Amino acid sequence: MALLLVLFIQFFIVAGRSEAAASPHIRLIVTATAQEAEEVLAAVRSGKAFALLAKERSIDKSRERYGELDSADRRSLAGPLNAAVSLMREGDISRVIRIDNDHYALIQSIDLRNYRSGAAAFRAGDFKSAESHLLRHMDENPDAIKARLMLGEIYERQGLVEKALGIYNDALTHEPGNTDAETRRNTLSRAKKVPNLAALPKTVPPETTDTQEQGKEGSPRSLPGRGETALAGAVPLRMIIAGSEKKAKDIVAELHRGKPFFFLAHDNSADKKSAEEYGDLGVVDPLTLHPSIQDVLSTLQPGQTSGIIRLGEGSYAIIQVKDTGHFADAEKAFSAGNHQDAEQHLLQHLRLNPEDAEAWIMLASLYEMRRDSAGAEDAYYQAMVFNPRAPGPYERLGKIYLERRDYARARDLFGTGLRMTSSRRLFEKLMEIANISLIGTVR
């Protein structure tokens, strides 16, 4: 067993030598003189954001991205800059570095700690703390698009429509054409035009809904399930249960204002078990459902949402058939080795179903295969946001940290996996590996 453990550690240490996995997120400022570089450094130390100074003062092409370098730029850094990066920790800023007689540089290792703290607070439902961390991250990183999108979601969930619109417009100012920001802004803008509840669908009796009226003489039929594994006739379904007709009406009103079904299910469904899964029931056999739900389900196409379905005294349901076509296409492309098409289908699927942890994990796997460790890290974190009890994302992201030799972060992540999941023996073993490796770096 001891020999096996040593071999396991050595495997990750060797893998950790990958240049892509070791590359940090960095920003660069290049000036024409040493004096200019020293002035910029003084401005940074006085509190001005490195990113803004990169935009204003750098003569490098990266100034258009607030100095942030992509993976290709990082690989082509001059020798002195590479040497400086290798010694930096997250949040560090270098001294002035002479590149040649005509160019001087400063480097910042981008500090993502506030973003991660904000994401963790968001997952825990602590929106006040999440907002505080995200705003601090945005002060340090004015081009932080993902932080803005998360902050917009927080404002939406609090009913602060104007603030959400403002943050999405701000995101588009920094990244024109960002599809996520555009979609959310447009949805909210349309929702503001809904005048009142009188314009919304009225409550319907068990035998019909407003959506049934559109499907004349609808009969039960097979709807596409998840990938190739769904049984014939099985349906990928979300559901919200309301304890009163008024509550159900309020939820429908929110849906018409553009609030995502899965968020409303998580925050409002009286069925606590499915609420934890954002209303997702998985792929279900319609015959196992309430007869009133079966009747309505036969009229719905993938992506469609029902009206209010009365199940009994004091119990109402709203259902949505998930559109999983892009996920099925992604699985086929992935199996065929066509990873570019698989990625595009996954991104389309996740725009419709952002709570789908399995899709985030598949996307992360694609990024790992192309050695995009930053992309994989982001995708695994998204999987954790929506399914914090699934062990897979903790295990896989922890192994990425082991490959980077970031043993402290790996240990912390495995500790979180130990607390949040039931895979106790697995994470105890992984924490042991991280601890042994960490001790080795201290020595």
TAHU-V37219 format. One record per pair of residues at least 24 apart in sequence whose ideal C-beta (glycine too) atoms are under 8 Angstrom apart, sorted by the first residue. I is the first residue (numbers start at 1). J is the second residue. Records with the same first field share a line. If there is no record, write none. Layout:
I = J ; J
This chain:
5 = 432 ; 433 ; 436
8 = 433
9 = 433 ; 436 ; 437
12 = 399 ; 402 ; 403 ; 433 ; 437
13 = 402 ; 405 ; 437
15 = 402 ; 403
16 = 402 ; 403 ; 404 ; 405
18 = 371 ; 403
19 = 75
20 = 71 ; 371 ; 372 ; 373
21 = 371 ; 373 ; 400 ; 403 ; 404
22 = 404 ; 405
23 = 71 ; 74 ; 75 ; 373 ; 374
24 = 85 ; 88 ; 90 ; 109 ; 110
25 = 68 ; 109 ; 110 ; 112 ; 374
26 = 68 ; 69 ; 74 ; 85 ; 88 ; 107 ; 108 ; 109 ; 110
27 = 51 ; 54 ; 62 ; 66 ; 67 ; 68 ; 69 ; 107 ; 108 ; 110
28 = 54 ; 58 ; 60 ; 62 ; 67 ; 69 ; 73 ; 81 ; 105 ; 106 ; 107 ; 108
29 = 53 ; 54 ; 57 ; 58 ; 60 ; 67 ; 105 ; 106 ; 107
30 = 58 ; 59 ; 60 ; 99 ; 103 ; 104 ; 105
31 = 57 ; 58 ; 59 ; 103 ; 104 ; 105
32 = 59 ; 102 ; 103 ; 104
33 = 104
34 = 96 ; 98 ; 104
36 = 104
37 = 96 ; 104 ; 105 ; 106
38 = 96
40 = 106
41 = 93 ; 95 ; 96 ; 106
44 = 93 ; 106 ; 108
49 = 139 ; 140 ; 141 ; 142
50 = 93 ; 106 ; 108 ; 140
51 = 140 ; 141 ; 142 ; 143
52 = 142
55 = 142
59 = 103
65 = 143
66 = 141 ; 142 ; 143
67 = 108
68 = 110 ; 143
71 = 372 ; 374
81 = 105 ; 107
85 = 109
110 = 141
111 = 140
112 = 137
114 = 140
115 = 141 ; 144 ; 146 ; 147
116 = 381
118 = 147 ; 150
119 = 150 ; 381 ; 385
122 = 150 ; 153 ; 154 ; 385
123 = 384 ; 385 ; 388
127 = 154 ; 157 ; 158
130 = 154
142 = 174
143 = 174 ; 175
145 = 171 ; 174 ; 175 ; 178 ; 181
146 = 378
148 = 174 ; 181
149 = 180 ; 181 ; 184
152 = 181 ; 184
153 = 263
156 = 184 ; 188 ; 259 ; 263
157 = 263 ; 267
161 = 188 ; 191 ; 192
164 = 188
165 = 189
179 = 351
180 = 351
183 = 351
187 = 258
188 = 257 ; 258
190 = 258
191 = 256 ; 257 ; 258
194 = 256 ; 257
197 = 249 ; 253
200 = 249 ; 252 ; 253 ; 256
201 = 252 ; 307 ; 308
203 = 245 ; 248 ; 249 ; 307 ; 308 ; 310
204 = 307 ; 308 ; 309 ; 310
205 = 310
206 = 292 ; 295 ; 309 ; 310 ; 311
207 = 292 ; 295
208 = 295
209 = 296 ; 299 ; 306 ; 307 ; 308 ; 309
210 = 307
211 = 296 ; 299 ; 300 ; 304 ; 305 ; 306 ; 307
212 = 295 ; 296 ; 299
214 = 299
215 = 298 ; 299 ; 300
218 = 298 ; 299
219 = 298
220 = 286 ; 294 ; 297 ; 298
221 = 298
223 = 300 ; 301 ; 302 ; 321
224 = 302 ; 324 ; 325 ; 328
225 = 283 ; 324
226 = 282 ; 283 ; 324 ; 327 ; 328
227 = 324 ; 327 ; 328 ; 331
228 = 328 ; 331 ; 332
229 = 283
230 = 283
231 = 283 ; 285
233 = 285 ; 286
234 = 283 ; 284 ; 285 ; 286
235 = 283 ; 284 ; 286 ; 297 ; 321
236 = 282 ; 283 ; 284 ; 302 ; 321 ; 322 ; 324
237 = 280 ; 281 ; 282 ; 283 ; 284 ; 297 ; 319 ; 320 ; 321 ; 322
238 = 262 ; 265 ; 278 ; 279 ; 280 ; 281 ; 319 ; 320 ; 322
239 = 265 ; 269 ; 271 ; 274 ; 279 ; 281 ; 293 ; 317 ; 318 ; 319 ; 320
240 = 264 ; 265 ; 268 ; 269 ; 271 ; 279 ; 317 ; 318 ; 319
241 = 269 ; 270 ; 271 ; 274 ; 311 ; 315 ; 316 ; 317
242 = 268 ; 269 ; 270 ; 308 ; 315 ; 316 ; 317 ; 318
243 = 270 ; 314 ; 315 ; 316
244 = 314 ; 316
245 = 308 ; 310 ; 316
247 = 316
248 = 308 ; 316 ; 318
249 = 308
251 = 318
252 = 307 ; 308 ; 318
255 = 305 ; 318
260 = 354
261 = 305 ; 318 ; 320
262 = 353 ; 354 ; 355
270 = 315
277 = 387
278 = 355 ; 386
279 = 320
280 = 322 ; 355
290 = 317
292 = 317
293 = 317 ; 319
297 = 321
303 = 352
322 = 352 ; 353
323 = 352 ; 353
324 = 349 ; 353
326 = 352
327 = 353 ; 356 ; 359
330 = 359 ; 362
331 = 362
334 = 362 ; 366
339 = 366 ; 369 ; 370
342 = 366
354 = 382 ; 386
355 = 386 ; 387
356 = 386
357 = 382 ; 383 ; 384 ; 386 ; 387 ; 390 ; 393
358 = 383
360 = 386 ; 393
361 = 392 ; 393 ; 396
364 = 393 ; 396 ; 397
365 = 396
368 = 396 ; 400
373 = 400 ; 403 ; 404
376 = 400
388 = 420
389 = 420 ; 421 ; 422
390 = 421
391 = 417 ; 421 ; 422 ; 423 ; 426 ; 427
394 = 420 ; 421 ; 427
395 = 423 ; 426 ; 427 ; 430
398 = 430 ; 434
401 = 434
402 = 433 ; 434 ; 437
405 = 437 ; 441
407 = 434 ; 435 ; 437 ; 438 ; 441
408 = 434 ; 438
410 = 434 ; 437
411 = 435 ; 438
